[in-house]
Every structure is written in structure tokens, then in C-alpha cells.
Amino acid sequence: MSKIQRISGLQHEFSFLNPSDNFNAYFNRFLESDLGKIYTAIPWDNLVSVFKIKEKIKGTKNYFSPKGKLALMFLKHYGGCSDKRLIEQLNSNIDYQFFCDIHLGHHRLTNYKIVSQIRCELSTKLNILKTEKVLFNSWSGFIKDQHSITVDATCYESEVRYPTDQKLLWESVHWTHHQIRTICKGLKVRLPRSKYIKWKKRYINYSKTRRKTYKNRRKLTRSLLWLLEKLNKELDIIEARYDFEMTGLYYKRRRIIKRIQRQQKQYFKTGKPPKDRIVSISKSYLRPIVRGKEIKAVEFGAKVNKLQIDGINFIQKISFDNFNEGTQFKNTIYKAQGLTKTKVKITGADAIYATNKNRVFATSNQIQTDFKLKGKPSKHYKQQKQLKTIITKERASRLEGSFGKEKEHYHLKKIKAKTKPTEILWIFFGIHTANALEIGRRMQQQTLEKIA
């Protein structure tokens, strides 16, 4: 093996800039890395088929092939970086270029928005059930104990500022007033009178105060509700009087703000939280997910019920509305059996799954669980207790540990996607990037054992 040399000591051009020179040597070196293990584990052709990605015959040729588009999504979660940083890394890292099926040579990609464009394209084509079947069929030879599963739910938080009623109302007031000013300026008509500037100063003073008392919160909320109602009426009059063109995004935002006004007015009067409460103007699909944790009582993002088979995670249900994961026990068993084509015999699940209905289902299907026993102990109490301890340990360490690993190392701590479909795609690729690396390591280990 040649000795590593300093760049300053070299008197010739780097050979890897020319793909024809030593291609196999560089590619084999790439396959030995963790990124190469992910590349080896992913069934590219089958994924391209299930996503139904096709090359454009007419028009400008895309930089990335269908395989390269999928690879770019996996690479983002492996690198854990922003879209702009990802393109910068791709320009300078030959391993990243091997992974994405692209050779840049002396050229550089400058349009980092291509990543979000590809993400939007793939989000419309994602079918989680079909895609996970393709992945499992490819990985099944490296997944042991397919009759045994563990189940739990977690929340993948969206990147939004922590919502309060006052922040939400002020953002609605500010957006509505800005639209009125822009339209009036364009139409060259007089701006309707309002107390916007007065309440802007008061809101800034309120936001700077460290201790926000109940009295101050009520007073500001009442005023902002009144101001928002007035501005909405003024904007309705302007829209009815003047004929001007606006985008669909404008009318969508208007409907959201009017709904926020109704919800906040009802909440202010009754004190009862409204159904399907909006907590963000830009992400109106988000709902408060009450988790009951000591650090975070409420989280804002997608709640995912997951099942794990031999350390490999699959999505059973993903929703931005809160749901009781205990009701998904049967569906999780059915999904596991649909993937593995094997009867589930052992299931590890949290106490929330241990309802009478689920206990009856597990008993009637001869499924061993780690639920706490009810009634008198049976003859085989000691053996059952030992089995339950092993199942609980597997769930608590391996499954719940994978949640933290995905959030910390695979870019799932805060989801920065802007729409509901792209957030789901973001979570999907984050989970399966972690799976692909684990499968790739098992593949390499099996190869080494055969050689030995």
C-alpha cells in the first residue's frame, strides 16, 4: 500500500479528477467506508421502480439520475447537514459523488435548491408500505428472529418556534397588515386607519418582559383579537371592491388566519382548547402532541408508531394528529406478518399497549408479551417472568435507543422541511438511512466470516 503524501510534495495533477484513471481502486476504497456500506445495502433498481422515477427524454437533462435523486436523500441524512452544505460537500468529496452516481470533475454545482426540488418531487411519489416491503425483501437475509418484534411510538419534532397565543395572533396581525399595505400601495389608494403601530410597540414591550402575568396576557390577547378582526374586515372590503390577481398561496394563508381568529376567539371566551388547534401559520397541519414527559409535556411534529425486527425499524403509522398508540397493536402485528410472511410469536410493548382488548388478541394468537400479569400467577410464573424481563430489556435498550440515535445522528432532531409531504419523506429517509448502515455492516461481517 502506498504511503500517504502531503499535497505540497506532489508535482502532478490529482489522478482522481479523471474518472478513467484508477477508477476501480477509488471505488473499492469508497465501498470500505460507512457510506459504501449504505450504498451496498440499498436495492437501488427496486427503489427507483417503486418511486416511479423516470429520466426526462425531452428538454434539459437532469444532473442527477433517478438513482442519484434517491441517493441524495440518503446522503443528506448520513451527512446531517443543510441543503447548501450538502451541495458544497458533494462538490469536494469523491465518495459523495460515487454515492450519488455523478462525476463533477472540474465543474461545480452552485444551485443548492436542487435538493429541495428533488425532495418535493419524491414526496409526491412516496408510498411507505410498498417501499418498506421492497427494502425488507432485500434485507430479509440479514434480519434474524423475524417472529419477534418490539413496538413503541415517538415524536419527530418540526422546527418551529414554541407557539403561544400571543405570538400566533401577532404573526396573523402582522401578515394581514402587510398585505393591506402592499395592495393599497399597488392600487394607489389610501391605507385604512388602524392601531397597528400602537399595538406593535406594545407587543414589543410585552415580548421583552421576563415575567408575563396572566393579566397582561389577557389584555394583549383581547386587543390583538380585536385588531385582527378589524384588519380581516378591511382586507375583505378591499378584495370585494378591487379586482386584482393573487396566488393560491395568498388565499390559503387568508383561510388559515381567519380560522386562527375563530379558534382564538372561542378559546379566549370559553377557556376550552378548540379541536384541530392551529399552532403555526406556515405549518397549519401541526398539532400539539401531548407526551407527558418531564422535560417536554407537549411536542409539535409527527407522531410515529414504529416496529423493530432484529434492530431494523419500520413505520407502522405516521400522523401529525395525536393518537393513542395502544389502538395500533393489532395493525402493528399484521404489518410485521405482512413484511416477514412469518407468524409473530413474541412482542415487546410499553404499558400503554396493555389494554384488555390487546391482551385478548395476544392470547388468542399465542403471542408472548411483556405486559404485566393480571390475576393469579400461573404454574410457569418464573419462566414467564424471565421471558418478560428479556423482552422488556430488548425494547427499552434497543428500540428506544434507536430513537435517540436517529434524532442525534441522522438529522431527525428537528425536521426542517416546509410542507407535510416533505416532512414525512424526511422522516422516512432518516429512519432507513440508519437501517441501511446497520444492514451494510452485517453484510460486510458476513463476507468476512465466509473468507475466514
N, C-alpha and C positions, 0 to 999 in steps of 0.2 A: 504493500500500500504506500503511495507517495506521501511524502511529508507535507504538512500544511505550510504554506508560504505566505509571507507578508505581501500585500498588494504593491507596496513601494519597491519591492525587489523584483517585480515582474517587468519584463521589457516587451511583452507582446499583448495582443488583444485577448480578452477572455473568450475561451472556446465555446462557452455555453450560449453565447449570443447567436451562434449559428446552429440551428437545430440538427443539421446533418452531422456535426462533429460530436462523437461520443454520446449520442442520444440515449442509447441503452444504459450506459454507465450512470448518467444522471437520473434516468427514470427508475432504475433499480435502487438508487440511493433514496429517491423520493418514497418508494414503496416501503422502505425500512422505518420511516418516520410514523408518528401517530396519525398524521394526515393521510399518509399512504395506507394505513390500516383501515381508516374510514373509507377511502377510495375502493379498496379491495372488497369491503363488506357490502357495499351498496349495489343492488341489482339495477344498473343504470337503464338498460334497454326496457325492462319491465316497468320501471317508474315513468320513463318517457311515454310509454304506451298507455299507462293508466291515467296520466295527466293530459293525454291527447295533445301533446305539443308537436307542432309541425313546422318545418322550415318554410320560410316565405319563398315562393317561386318567382313572384314579380316584385319589383321595387328594390329598394336598398337592402343589401344583405346585412343581416344582424351580426354584430360582433360575436355573440355567444350562440353556440349550437343548442338544440333542445337539452342535451345532456349538460352543457355548460350552464344553462339557466338554473337547473336544479342544483348543480354543484355550487353555484354562487350562494344559494340559500344555506346549504350545509356549511359552507366556508364562513359565512357571517357569524354563525353561532359557535363555530370552532374558534374563530379569532376573537369573538366577543367585542367587536368594535363597531363604530358608526359606519354609515354607508360611504362617507367621504374617505375615512381612514381605510376602509376595506379596499377601495379602488387604488389608493396610494400603495398599500401593501401588495396588491396584485401586480402593479407596475414594476415593483422591485424584487419580488420573490418568485424564483423559478418554480418552486414547489407548488405555490398557489396557482401558477399558470398551468402546470401539469394537471392539477386537480380540476381546473375549470375548462380543460380541453381547449386552451388558447395559447398561442405563442405571439408575444408582442414584439420581440426583437428590439429594434431601436425606437419603436413607437411607444407612445404613452396614451393611456385612456385619461381623458380630462372630465368627461361628463359623469360625475358620481351619481346623478339622478337615475342612471340606468338601473341601479339596484332596486330603487323603489318602483320603477316601471315594471321590472320583471316580477317583483313581489305582488303588485296589483294584478298582473296577468295571471300568475299562478293561483292567486287566492280565489279567482272565479272558477278554477278547474279542480280545486281540492275536494276529493271525496275520501274522508278519513277511513271509513270502513274498508273500501276497496284497496286503498293504498296500504293500509296496515296488513291486509291479507297477503298482498304481494311481498311485503317486507318479511312477514313471518314465514311464508313458504320458502323464501330464500335463506332464512336464518335457522329454520327448524332443526337442522342437523347439529347446531351448536347450542341448542337450548334443551337442557335436561329437565327431568321431573315435570313433564308437561301436565301431569294430573294434579299438581299442587300450585295454588295461586295465593297471592295476598292482595288485599283491596284497601284503598284509602282515598281520601279526597284532599285537595289542596287548592289554594287560590294563587293565580299568577297575576300580580298587580299591574295595572296600567300606570303609565307615567302621567299623572295629573296632580295638580296642586290640591292639598287637602280641602275639600269643599265645606263651606259654611253657607248659611242662608244669605248672609250679608254680602259675601264675595259673589255668589251666584246672581243676586239681584243687581249688584253694581255692574257686573260684566254685561248683563242684559240691558241696563240703562245706557251704559257707555256705547254699546254696539248700536242700539236703536237711535241714539242721538247723533252718532257719527253718520248713519245712513241718511238721516233727515238733513244734516248739513251738506253732505255730498250731493244729494238730489236737488236741494234748493240752489246750491251753487251752480249746478249744471243747467237748471231751468231758469236761472237768474230771477228767482222770486225771493220774497222776504222770508227770513228764518222765523218760524213761530216762537213766541216767547215761552220760556220755561225757567225753572230754578235749577238748571243743571249745574252751573258754575258754583252756586252757593252750596249745593249738596256734594259737589266734587271736593270742595275744600273740607267740608265736614267729614266726608268719608276718609280722606287722607289723615285728618286729625284722629279719627276713630281708629284707623288701622295702625297708627303709631303708638296708641296707648297700650301699655303692657297688660293692665287689668281691665278687661271688658265686662262691665257689670251687666246684669240682666236688664236693668232699667235702660241703659244706653243701647243695648242690642235691640230691645223692643222699639225704642224711639226711632232708631235708624231704619229698622225693617219697615215700620209703618210709613215712613217718609219715602223710602225707595219704592215701595209698592204703589204709593200714590203717584210718584213721578213716572214710574214705568207705565202705569195705566194711561196717564196723560200723553206720554210720548207715543205709545202704541196707537191711540186715537188720532193723534196728529198725522202719523205716518199712514194710517188708513185713509184719511181725508185726502192727503197728497196723492196716494195711489189711485183713488177714485176720480180725482179731478184731472190729473195729467196722465197722458198716455205715454209711457216710456218702457223700454225693454230692460228686463232684469234676468239674470241667470236663474236656473233651477235651485242653485245653492242658496241664493238670497231668499227665495220663498220657503225653502226648507228651514233655514235659520229663523225666519219670522214665525213659522208654526211652532218651532221649539220654544222660542221666547214667550209666545202667547200661552203655551202650555205651562211654562215655568211660572208665569204670572198667576194663572189659575190655581196651580198647586200650592204656591207660597201664600196666596191669599187665604185659601182654605186652611192651610196649616197654621197660619197666624191667628185665625178666628177660633178654630176648634182645638188646636194643640195636638191633633192626631196626624201622624205622618201619612201622606197620600200614597195611593197604590202606584207602582211603577214610577217612583220618585226620581226625577232627573237631577243628577249631581254635577253634570258638566255640559256646557253648551256645545263644545266641539265634539264631545263623545256622549251623545244623548242616550246611547244604548247601555251605558254603565249603570249599575245598581249597587246599593250598599250591600256587601256580603258580611253578615254578622257571623264571626268565627268564634267569639267567646274566649279569645286568648288574653293572657295577662298584659302583653306588650301592646297588641293591636286588637281592640274589641271589634273594629269594623275595617274591612279591606274593600278596595274598589278595583275590580278586574274580573277575569274569567275564573269561574269555579270549575275544576276538572276532577271527575271521578276516574281514577286510574286502577288498572290491574297490572300486577307484575308476575311474570313467569320466569323463574330462574334468573332474576336480576334484570330482566328486559321489560320495560314499561310500555303499556298500550293505553290509549284513551278510550274509555267506555262512554263517557258523556262530558260534553263541554258546554257551558251556558254562562251568559252574563247575568242571568237572573238567579237569585239564591234558590237552592233546592236542598231537600233532605236526602243525603247520600244513602241513608238507610233503605230508602224505597228502591234503590238501584241494585240491590243484592242479586235478585233473580236475573236481571238483564246482564249483570257482570258475569255470572256463571254461564249464561247462554253464549255471550260473546267469546269467553275463553274456550268453550267447547267448539264454537264455530271456527275459531282460529286453529286450534290444535287437532280437531277431529278426535279428541280423547275425552273420556268422561272425567269430570273434576271429582277428586276424592278428598282433597284437603284444601281448606280455605281459611286464611287468616284475615280477620277484620276487626275493626275498632268496636267499642261498646255500643256506638250509635246504630250499628247494623244488627244488634242482638235483639230484634223485636220478636214477638211470638210468631208472627207470620213467617219471618225468615228462619226461625228455629224449626218450625214445622216443615218448611220446604227443604232445609238441610237434612233433617232426619229422614224424611220420606225418600230422599235421593241418595241416602247413605253417604253424606258429605261430613267429614270430620271438621269441626271448627274450634276456635279458641274462645268461644263465648263462655261466660260464667255459668256454671251449672245451676239449675233450679230444682228444688225438691230434694228428696233424699239421695245420698250418694249411691252409685251402683256398685256391683261386685268389683268391677275393674276401675275403681276410682283412682288408684295410684298411677296406673298406666295412662289413663285419660289425662290426669294432671300433668304428667311428664310430657305427653304429646302437646298439650295446650301451651306449656311453657316454651317448648321448641318453636311452635308456630308463632307465638307472640313475639319471641325474640327475633325471629326472621322478619316479621312485619315491622317491628319497631326500629330495628337497625338497618336492614337492607332497603326496605321500601321508603320509609320516612327519611333515611339518609340520602336516597336518590333525589328527593325533593330539593334538599339543600344544595346538592351537587349541581343540579340543573340550573338553579337560580344563581348560584355564585360563579359557576364556570362556563355556562352555556347561554349566557345573555338573556336569562328569563327572570331576573330580579325585578326589573321594571320594563314592561313592554312599551316600546316607543313607537309602535305602528299607529297610524292615524284613523283607521276605519275598522269596523267589526270583522270583515273577512280577512284583512291583512293581520289583525291581531291573532286570529285563530291559526292562520298559516305560520306566523312567527312562533307560536307555542308548539305547533306540530313539529316543525323542523328543529326546534331546540331540544325537544324530548328525543327525537330519533337521531340527532347527531350524537347524543350521549350513548344511545343504544348501539349505533354503528361502530363507535370506537371500542365498546366492550366486545362486540362480536368480532371485530377485526383482530383484537388481541387474542381472542380464543382461537381464531383461525391460524394465527401465527404460532401459538402454542402447540396446536395440533400438528402443524407441519414440522415443528422442531422435534416433537415426540416421535414422529414417523421416521425422521432422519436418524435420530438416536437409536 
